[in-house]
Amino acid sequence: MATVTQQNNDVRRDPRRWWALGALVASMLTLGFDTTILNVALPTMAGDLGASTGQQQWMADAYVIVFAALMLPAGLLGDRFGRRRMLIVGLGIFLAGSVAGVLANDVNWVIAARTVMGVGAALITPLALSVLPSLFGPDERTKAVGIISAASSLGLPLGPIIGGWLLNHFWWGSVFLVNIPMAAIGIAACVFLLPETSDPASPKVDTLSTAFTAAGLGALIYAIIEAPSRGWGHPLIVSMLIGSTILIAALVLRERRMARPMLDMSLLTHRGFLFNTLAATLVMFVLSGLLFVLPQYLQAVLGNDALGTGVRLLPLMGGLIVAARAAQPVVARFGSRAVVTAGLVVLAFAALLGSRTTVDSGYGFTALWLSVTGFGFGFSVVPAMDGALGALPRDRAGSGAGLLMTMRQVGAAIGIALLGSLLASTFRDRLDVTGLPAKAADTAGESVVAAHIVGQKAGSADLISSANSAYVHGMGLVLLVCGIAALVTALLAAAFLPNTPVAPATKEDENPAMATVVADAGQ
């Protein structure tokens, strides 16, 4: 015991620990940029590459699916083979994917590059956070968590602005180019500054469970994205849905029978963990879907350039960051159930207000409901994540954090797929292509950006007007679904969530997994 204490004191006295934190900040900042920078680029990429709405969904979802499927095994690989080593590997993979994105000249290559980047991100996220306890003692950990959390959050508003500026001055591949120096700096900093830590006693990576997760999620997302164009009764869609159900059921059964499961499903028997996780997952479902549909509205319908689109997303980001920082003191005063429920109600109100957007509403109305949306997100997701881990015994906090992060990424992937498909189907049904040749009509129905390009080439102002109207109507339906889902979740939270006040500083000191909660809230 004395040896452990002495080691901890030596770590706290190591003058390089704050420089080492800088390595972690560089890693998380890279992911923070990439979280939102692609959303601004999608309309430009749709025009330059001829990407349909479904292909745009895959560019976003390929990253998220792989991220969700590999996050738990990635954390276990770090525990067994060295967290610094695997973090460097993750940054290297992310850098390689970014290089592939820069060089890509085809939609399928972009999707492949995003998939590789998802593998790297799955290694970076849990490992960057898991080394904090080895660098800092309880008296310094709170400050370190705050710094790395700020780095994660900073990427959210900076991503659209940097992406917009790059797109205004360079080609669309430049949004991947910005990742390369950031990842390289992170690799160098990790090599020279981070100590190596590991936990050989951690559970082994279950290859079969990992395969079930990736294949099951992939089949489900494929069916949701392709259903609007093929039809829900198409044999391929039906077989994908059935296959997804079988694979996910097999995953659950396998994990429940294992003595040391990689994905501990028994954690969902804890009421506080279950309903807080559902609330956090719903928030990610809404946020990811919203960030997918909004840039095309701001850029194609309202006529902003890429930089203007990024700047106009700031009310959402600002509301989210401010509320996320203010949420913990409010929870300490009123309890998590009240704050999560109120946040979800605010989110529902904002989404229902946004569903009233028309072609003539203008940006002022959009900025209003975006700001309210950000506050709803912040006041619901952070207390929900905090409450989820707070409901678990201390010795289950690590596995609980992994399951929580995985569920949030699944919610994000399904949000992009389901809400994007609803938008695509509605847009195609309401778009007036009367008088257009069949090929031009099919192209115009792929996305609002494609419809604008066809309308400009054909000199058809009516087609452009119809495209704007159809897109805004589809976005309104997406927001209506989001509002109803948030309201139902608020009712469930009010009925079933335990109402336990939490003091943020105490929680972070007691539970190192709290770093995961705070930093992951910014992504």
VOGU-3710 file (C-alpha; in Angstrom, 3 decimals, decimal comma):
1> matvtqqnnd> 0,000/0,000/0,000  2,864/2,354/0,827  4,423/1,603/-2,563  1,199/2,477/-4,400  0,884/5,714/-2,437  4,481/6,633/-3,190  3,925/5,915/-6,895  0,855/8,133/-6,931  2,835/10,921/-5,245  5,621/10,529/-7,822
11> vrrdprrwwa> 3,058/10,819/-10,636  1,599/13,974/-9,143  5,079/15,475/-8,774  6,077/14,635/-12,355  6,401/18,047/-14,056  5,594/16,483/-17,431  2,053/15,514/-16,456  0,514/18,781/-17,708  2,433/18,474/-20,972  1,098/14,924/-21,195
21> lgalvasmlt> -2,387/16,335/-20,733  -1,641/18,527/-23,752  -1,152/15,336/-25,792  -4,588/14,147/-24,741  -6,103/17,565/-25,499  -4,661/17,430/-29,036  -6,188/13,974/-29,501  -9,654/14,981/-28,281  -9,604/18,276/-30,157  -8,987/16,367/-33,380
31> lgfdttilnv> -12,114/14,290/-32,786  -14,056/17,383/-31,735  -13,349/19,034/-35,087  -14,344/15,947/-37,008  -17,647/15,608/-35,138  -19,159/18,694/-36,782  -16,865/19,663/-39,659  -18,272/17,017/-42,025  -21,868/18,193/-41,534  -20,997/21,565/-43,058
41> alptmagdlg> -19,126/19,870/-45,911  -21,938/17,472/-46,898  -23,889/19,919/-49,103  -20,702/20,870/-50,993  -19,680/17,218/-51,314  -23,175/16,343/-52,543  -22,792/18,864/-55,356  -19,189/18,057/-56,294  -19,448/14,268/-55,991  -23,112/13,883/-56,954
51> astgqqqwma> -23,878/12,218/-53,609  -27,513/11,329/-52,930  -29,076/11,802/-49,500  -28,502/8,090/-48,816  -24,820/8,379/-49,704  -24,494/11,433/-47,486  -26,034/9,395/-44,672  -23,413/6,701/-45,232  -20,583/9,251/-45,170  -21,751/10,256/-41,694
61> dayvivfaal> -22,875/6,834/-40,445  -19,894/4,746/-41,612  -17,816/6,593/-39,021  -20,396/6,326/-36,242  -21,203/2,634/-36,753  -17,552/1,573/-36,572  -17,016/3,939/-33,628  -19,888/2,356/-31,695  -18,966/-1,241/-32,565  -15,270/-0,979/-31,696
71> mlpagllgdr> -15,234/1,365/-28,697  -15,499/-1,371/-26,048  -12,954/-3,774/-27,582  -10,634/-0,805/-28,217  -10,662/0,083/-24,522  -9,909/-3,523/-23,599  -7,010/-3,649/-26,088  -5,525/-0,611/-24,357  -5,948/-2,216/-20,951  -4,154/-5,394/-22,033
81> fgrrrmlivg> -1,436/-4,125/-24,400  -0,772/-0,595/-23,144  -2,976/2,479/-23,317  -0,295/4,770/-24,728  0,644/2,231/-27,401  -2,944/1,727/-28,540  -3,678/5,472/-28,366  -0,775/6,082/-30,745  -2,097/3,319/-33,006  -5,545/4,950/-32,951
91> lgiflagsva> -4,138/8,348/-33,891  -2,120/6,724/-36,673  -5,224/4,991/-38,070  -7,208/8,233/-37,831  -4,403/10,058/-39,669  -4,344/7,381/-42,399  -8,117/7,662/-42,844  -7,832/11,443/-43,100  -5,146/11,134/-45,804  -7,412/8,741/-47,708
101> gvlandvnwv> -10,262/11,275/-47,409  -8,053/14,045/-48,801  -7,098/11,915/-51,816  -10,585/10,455/-52,453  -12,362/11,427/-55,665  -15,398/9,175/-55,354  -18,269/8,838/-52,860  -17,406/5,211/-52,065  -13,796/6,126/-51,290  -14,978/8,867/-48,943
111> iaartvmgvg> -17,211/6,354/-47,140  -14,252/3,951/-46,889  -12,031/6,739/-45,500  -14,681/7,619/-42,909  -14,833/3,961/-41,880  -11,071/3,907/-41,260  -11,342/7,154/-39,286  -14,050/5,523/-37,158  -11,626/2,734/-36,210  -9,079/5,321/-35,087
121> aalitplals> -11,676/7,329/-33,149  -12,831/4,189/-31,329  -9,281/3,731/-30,019  -8,680/7,400/-29,203  -11,802/8,240/-27,169  -11,775/5,660/-24,330  -7,982/5,496/-24,086  -7,403/9,260/-23,939  -9,754/9,382/-20,958  -8,611/6,205/-19,239
131> vlpslfgpde> -5,031/7,453/-18,689  -6,136/10,449/-16,600  -6,183/8,577/-13,261  -2,581/7,464/-13,825  -1,442/11,050/-14,515  -3,287/12,959/-11,784  -4,299/12,367/-8,216  -7,790/13,198/-6,916  -6,737/16,740/-5,985  -5,754/17,584/-9,587
141> rtkavgiisa> -8,074/15,342/-11,562  -11,001/17,768/-11,480  -8,915/20,455/-13,190  -7,560/17,976/-15,737  -11,051/16,712/-16,537  -12,211/20,300/-17,049  -9,376/21,003/-19,493  -9,915/17,893/-21,600  -13,679/18,455/-21,513  -13,184/22,014/-22,776
151> asslglplgp> -11,015/20,673/-25,619  -13,759/18,254/-26,659  -16,404/20,966/-26,521  -14,236/23,525/-28,321  -14,176/21,354/-31,425  -17,952/21,557/-31,766  -18,266/25,283/-32,593  -14,858/25,522/-34,261  -15,514/22,591/-36,586  -18,258/24,260/-38,688
161> iiggwllnhf> -16,391/27,591/-38,824  -13,061/26,054/-39,844  -14,818/23,706/-42,254  -16,776/26,564/-43,792  -13,644/28,683/-44,242  -11,770/25,783/-45,851  -14,646/25,053/-48,232  -14,824/28,714/-49,249  -11,120/28,754/-50,150  -10,221/25,165/-51,082
171> wwgsvflvni> -11,812/21,935/-52,315  -14,019/19,712/-50,155  -11,120/17,359/-49,293  -9,568/20,131/-47,214  -11,980/19,284/-44,357  -9,999/16,051/-43,924  -6,666/17,811/-44,408  -7,029/19,734/-41,125  -6,978/16,421/-39,208  -3,513/15,466/-40,441
181> pmaaigiaac> -1,334/17,988/-38,526  -3,531/17,644/-35,421  -3,189/13,849/-35,411  0,561/14,090/-36,085  1,008/16,470/-33,139  -1,003/14,100/-30,958  1,179/11,135/-31,957  4,422/13,002/-31,242  3,139/14,262/-27,902  1,992/10,775/-26,845
191> vfllpetsdp> 5,357/9,242/-27,811  7,414/11,703/-25,798  5,139/12,714/-22,940  2,646/9,981/-21,986  3,627/7,222/-19,542  2,605/3,675/-20,446  -0,159/2,092/-18,348  -2,056/-1,179/-18,675  -4,317/-3,608/-16,829  -3,513/-7,182/-17,943
201> aspkvdtlst> -6,296/-8,511/-15,709  -9,011/-6,832/-17,804  -11,450/-9,032/-19,807  -10,212/-10,370/-23,140  -11,543/-8,910/-26,383  -14,347/-11,138/-27,659  -13,930/-11,194/-31,440  -17,288/-12,887/-32,051  -19,215/-10,358/-29,957  -17,431/-7,517/-31,771
211> aftaaglgal> -18,405/-9,065/-35,111  -22,038/-9,464/-33,982  -22,141/-5,799/-32,923  -20,648/-4,422/-36,152  -22,650/-6,675/-38,467  -25,921/-6,197/-36,582  -25,639/-2,415/-36,491  -24,449/-2,280/-40,105  -27,389/-4,352/-41,346  -29,890/-2,257/-39,377
221> iyaiieapsr> -28,487/1,069/-40,620  -28,279/-0,221/-44,205  -31,959/-1,211/-44,138  -33,057/2,153/-42,722  -31,021/4,199/-45,223  -31,935/2,157/-48,310  -35,643/1,632/-47,462  -36,905/5,002/-48,844  -35,558/4,218/-52,330  -36,134/0,435/-52,392
231> gwghplivsm> -39,277/0,222/-50,252  -39,705/-1,330/-46,805  -41,133/-4,505/-48,344  -38,147/-5,080/-50,645  -36,624/-8,551/-50,043  -33,164/-7,088/-49,379  -34,513/-4,635/-46,781  -36,584/-7,313/-45,048  -33,643/-9,735/-44,982  -31,351/-7,039/-43,563
241> ligstiliaa> -33,835/-6,236/-40,784  -34,253/-9,920/-39,938  -30,494/-10,484/-40,035  -29,906/-7,475/-37,796  -32,436/-8,747/-35,258  -30,813/-12,193/-35,179  -27,277/-10,802/-34,822  -28,172/-8,369/-32,026  -30,154/-11,089/-30,205  -27,163/-13,431/-30,527
251> lvlrerrmar> -24,917/-10,693/-29,103  -27,169/-10,221/-26,067  -27,453/-13,966/-25,407  -23,703/-14,499/-25,764  -22,795/-11,618/-23,484  -25,290/-12,711/-20,815  -23,721/-16,191/-20,668  -20,128/-14,966/-20,337  -18,528/-14,770/-16,884  -16,693/-11,522/-17,779
261> pmldmsllth> -18,685/-9,980/-20,637  -17,278/-7,279/-22,873  -20,724/-5,644/-23,067  -22,286/-6,093/-19,630  -26,024/-6,119/-20,415  -26,895/-6,868/-16,775  -26,135/-3,201/-16,043  -29,460/-2,360/-17,672  -31,256/-4,015/-14,743  -30,318/-0,955/-12,647
271> rgflfntlaa> -33,301/1,382/-13,048  -31,313/4,584/-12,699  -28,726/3,445/-15,238  -31,335/2,171/-17,708  -33,510/5,281/-17,883  -30,624/7,750/-17,746  -28,966/5,817/-20,588  -32,203/5,895/-22,602  -32,435/9,659/-22,082  -28,801/10,249/-23,150
281> tlvmfvlsgl> -29,259/7,967/-26,179  -32,414/9,825/-27,254  -30,587/13,146/-27,013  -27,826/11,826/-29,298  -30,489/10,467/-31,670  -31,996/13,949/-31,988  -28,690/15,870/-32,066  -27,113/13,726/-34,780  -30,219/13,792/-36,960  -30,512/17,549/-36,521
291> lfvlpqylqa> -26,873/18,190/-37,430  -27,432/16,107/-40,561  -30,491/17,986/-41,870  -29,666/21,554/-40,752  -26,603/22,378/-42,908  -28,469/21,563/-46,121  -31,298/23,869/-45,052  -28,929/26,691/-44,167  -26,817/26,290/-47,299  -29,214/25,197/-50,048
301> vlgndalgtg> -32,516/26,726/-48,945  -31,332/29,931/-47,247  -28,457/30,394/-49,704  -25,530/30,735/-47,280  -22,020/29,741/-48,245  -20,150/27,063/-46,294  -18,578/29,510/-43,816  -21,906/31,276/-43,279  -23,516/27,899/-42,612  -20,920/27,058/-39,961
311> vrllplmggl> -21,344/30,424/-38,241  -25,123/30,023/-38,218  -24,837/26,759/-36,287  -23,237/28,611/-33,358  -26,516/29,289/-31,478  -27,010/25,521/-31,149  -23,415/24,930/-30,077  -23,410/27,911/-27,733  -26,601/26,836/-25,979  -25,291/23,274/-25,650
321> ivaaraaqpv> -21,929/24,268/-24,161  -23,351/26,867/-21,745  -26,044/24,495/-20,487  -23,598/21,578/-20,194  -21,347/23,683/-17,951  -24,265/24,949/-15,839  -26,048/21,607/-15,511  -24,067/20,101/-12,608  -24,702/22,896/-10,063  -28,390/22,864/-10,988
331> varfgsravv> -28,510/19,088/-10,477  -26,857/19,493/-7,078  -29,670/21,857/-6,076  -32,758/20,270/-7,643  -31,816/16,642/-8,329  -31,129/14,843/-11,583  -34,711/13,731/-12,300  -36,047/17,277/-12,305  -33,206/18,642/-14,458  -33,221/15,796/-17,016
341> taglvvlafa> -37,007/16,008/-17,333  -36,939/19,795/-17,700  -34,130/19,576/-20,278  -36,106/17,068/-22,347  -39,234/19,247/-22,153  -37,210/22,250/-23,361  -35,787/20,096/-26,150  -39,289/18,975/-27,149  -40,532/22,576/-27,151  -37,608/23,698/-29,327
351> allgsrttvd> -38,115/20,869/-31,824  -41,869/21,509/-32,062  -41,185/25,228/-32,508  -38,638/24,434/-35,221  -41,168/22,217/-37,006  -43,119/25,428/-37,758  -40,262/26,677/-39,971  -41,325/27,708/-43,463  -39,403/28,692/-46,578  -40,033/32,353/-45,712
361> sgygftalwl> -39,158/32,122/-41,989  -35,607/33,425/-42,393  -32,619/32,804/-40,159  -33,830/34,859/-37,173  -36,536/32,331/-36,352  -34,086/29,464/-36,906  -31,510/31,034/-34,559  -34,196/31,318/-31,875  -35,203/27,678/-31,823  -31,605/26,542/-32,311
371> svtgfgfgfs> -30,568/28,396/-29,138  -33,404/26,821/-27,155  -32,500/23,425/-28,612  -28,917/23,790/-27,368  -30,088/24,536/-23,832  -32,396/21,513/-23,902  -29,542/19,265/-25,028  -27,134/20,510/-22,386  -29,546/20,301/-19,463  -30,623/16,773/-20,375
381> vvpamdgalg> -27,548/14,907/-21,631  -24,966/15,779/-18,925  -27,193/15,012/-15,886  -28,450/11,867/-17,627  -24,926/10,590/-18,209  -23,862/11,550/-14,702  -26,914/9,871/-13,226  -26,344/6,710/-15,274  -22,912/6,077/-13,752  -23,970/7,381/-10,358
391> alprdragsg> -26,595/4,609/-10,223  -23,925/1,889/-10,439  -21,681/0,355/-7,787  -18,171/1,794/-7,892  -16,652/-1,446/-9,204  -19,006/-1,402/-12,233  -18,313/2,199/-13,235  -15,790/1,328/-15,961  -18,010/-1,200/-17,741  -20,997/1,113/-17,247
401> agllmtmrqv> -19,160/3,994/-18,915  -18,314/1,760/-21,883  -21,906/0,604/-22,313  -23,212/4,170/-21,960  -20,832/5,524/-24,618  -21,687/2,640/-26,952  -25,429/3,237/-26,571  -24,965/6,944/-27,296  -23,097/6,192/-30,514  -25,787/3,703/-31,539
411> gaaigiallg> -28,372/6,427/-30,937  -26,349/8,795/-33,125  -26,093/6,274/-35,975  -29,802/5,451/-35,892  -30,672/9,167/-35,679  -28,760/9,960/-38,866  -30,190/6,920/-40,641  -33,832/7,137/-39,534  -34,319/10,905/-39,583  -32,280/11,264/-42,772
421> sllastfrdr> -34,389/8,586/-44,460  -37,615/10,276/-43,344  -36,338/13,511/-44,862  -35,229/11,829/-48,105  -38,553/10,021/-48,552  -40,626/13,139/-47,864  -38,471/15,293/-50,143  -38,742/12,842/-53,039  -42,523/12,501/-52,663  -43,208/16,256/-52,568
431> ldvtglpaka> -40,722/17,418/-55,206  -42,491/18,560/-58,398  -40,471/17,286/-61,381  -43,182/17,829/-63,970  -41,730/18,339/-67,437  -38,256/17,035/-66,594  -36,676/14,094/-68,464  -36,716/10,884/-66,430  -32,966/10,915/-65,752  -32,984/14,568/-64,650
441> adtagesvva> -36,033/13,917/-62,447  -34,285/11,000/-60,729  -31,179/13,119/-60,131  -33,217/16,009/-58,716  -34,944/13,641/-56,290  -31,647/12,534/-54,733  -31,177/15,648/-52,576  -32,042/19,339/-52,353  -28,521/20,191/-53,567  -28,976/17,951/-56,632
451> ahivgqkags> -32,365/19,544/-57,313  -30,794/23,009/-57,226  -28,067/21,915/-59,676  -30,636/20,408/-62,072  -32,854/23,491/-61,749  -29,960/25,840/-62,529  -28,898/23,828/-65,575  -32,489/23,632/-66,843  -33,197/27,261/-65,990  -36,199/26,162/-63,925
461> adlissansa> -36,949/28,483/-61,025  -40,068/26,414/-60,293  -37,967/23,307/-59,641  -35,706/25,188/-57,221  -38,736/26,643/-55,445  -40,344/23,207/-55,222  -37,081/21,731/-53,878  -36,879/24,348/-51,133  -40,505/23,815/-50,159  -40,162/20,017/-50,166
471> yvhgmglvll> -36,983/20,115/-48,077  -38,410/22,481/-45,459  -41,524/20,305/-45,196  -39,348/17,210/-44,685  -37,230/19,009/-42,088  -40,423/20,005/-40,291  -41,497/16,365/-40,095  -38,051/15,396/-38,752  -38,312/18,051/-36,041  -41,856/16,967/-35,213
481> vcgiaalvta> -40,662/13,388/-34,689  -37,799/14,680/-32,540  -40,174/16,759/-30,436  -42,581/13,880/-29,833  -39,713/11,506/-28,959  -38,242/14,037/-26,503  -41,644/14,600/-24,865  -42,271/10,859/-24,420  -38,783/10,441/-22,942  -39,429/13,368/-20,579
491> llaaaflpnt> -42,564/11,614/-19,279  -40,595/8,391/-18,744  -37,843/10,317/-16,950  -40,351/12,051/-14,672  -41,963/8,722/-13,810  -38,971/6,426/-13,390  -35,715/8,323/-12,818  -34,400/8,406/-9,236  -34,021/11,953/-7,963  -30,509/11,964/-6,509
501> pvapatkede> -28,629/15,276/-6,221  -24,999/15,034/-7,340  -22,105/17,329/-6,440  -19,816/17,500/-9,480  -16,473/17,863/-7,723  -17,175/15,001/-5,348  -18,284/12,718/-8,144  -15,190/13,332/-10,196  -12,921/12,771/-7,250  -14,639/9,543/-6,236
511> npamatvvad> -15,073/8,066/-9,688  -12,426/8,354/-12,406  -15,028/7,260/-14,968  -16,617/10,668/-14,441  -13,985/11,961/-16,858  -15,727/9,939/-19,536  -19,082/11,505/-18,724  -17,907/15,111/-18,787  -15,612/14,917/-21,794  -17,973/12,733/-23,838
521> agq> -20,768/15,273/-23,331  -18,945/17,581/-25,690  -18,967/15,100/-28,558
//
